[in-house]
Amino acid sequence: MSHSTLACEECRVLLGGYVLGSLEPDEADAVRAHLATCTACARQHAEFAVMPALLDTAVGVEAEAAEPPAALEEAVLHGFARERRPRERSWLRRLLVRPIPVAVAAAAVAVLVTLAITAGLGGTASESHAYTASLHGLPPASTARASAKLASFSGGTRVRLTVNGLTPAPDAVYEMWCIRDDGTRMSAGTFSVDRSGHADVRLTTGARLGDYHRLSIERLAQRGPGRRVMAGTVEY
């Protein structure tokens, strides 16, 4: 596979490892470049971006079960011969860091959602706390404005993001980031805007409310890091 230019099928095979940060640098760069130009794969990336949070939530459930859930095991065995590997990492992470077909990754996400819901049944009332954030545009999108409603859940934060005034280029893909005081960032997923520069999207991130205070939105670039176009602060 040539990592300089990925086809959609090649990109989607790598998405599981990409959201978990386990790809080689050239692979990650190739996926990032493809996401900047392909809205279909960017939408798939947004769906998979929940994986890290769900994996963390599922750890407690996994500890109670020595074997993977039957539904996920069946989906994986359909495409791969089962392998024996050391258990330094959870079986879920061992699965998802490998290049896998998008259908198998989607099956994994479905099972992770089920595990997260199961784990969340014992959550406390504090998990329903919601906060807001206002984001302002940065050059060249100085007139852009956005508002975010953030609600905590067992796996991280759910975000309802409303954006106005971003560049409505047909190939423009944007990514929202949660930023800690030490500069550590965690993605909340990608989105695009309509012809008027508007977007109203629901995103999910493994970042937990209280652990971060700043938000930013970047326009993805075909090569290298994205360009920051919006920034704001969470109102705790």
Secondary structure, 3 states (H helix, E strand, C coil): CCCCCCCHHHHHHHHHHHHCCCCCHHHHHHHHHHHCCCHHHHHHHHHHCCHHHHHHHHHHHHHCCCCCCHHHHHHHHHHCCCCCCCCCCCHHHHHHCCCCCHHHHHHHHHHHHHHHHHHHCCCCHHHHCEEEEEEEECCCCCCCEEEEEEEEECCEEEEEEEEECCCCCCCCCEEEEEECCCCCEEEEEEECCCCCCCEEEEEEECCCECCECEEEEEECCCCCCCEEEEEEEEEC
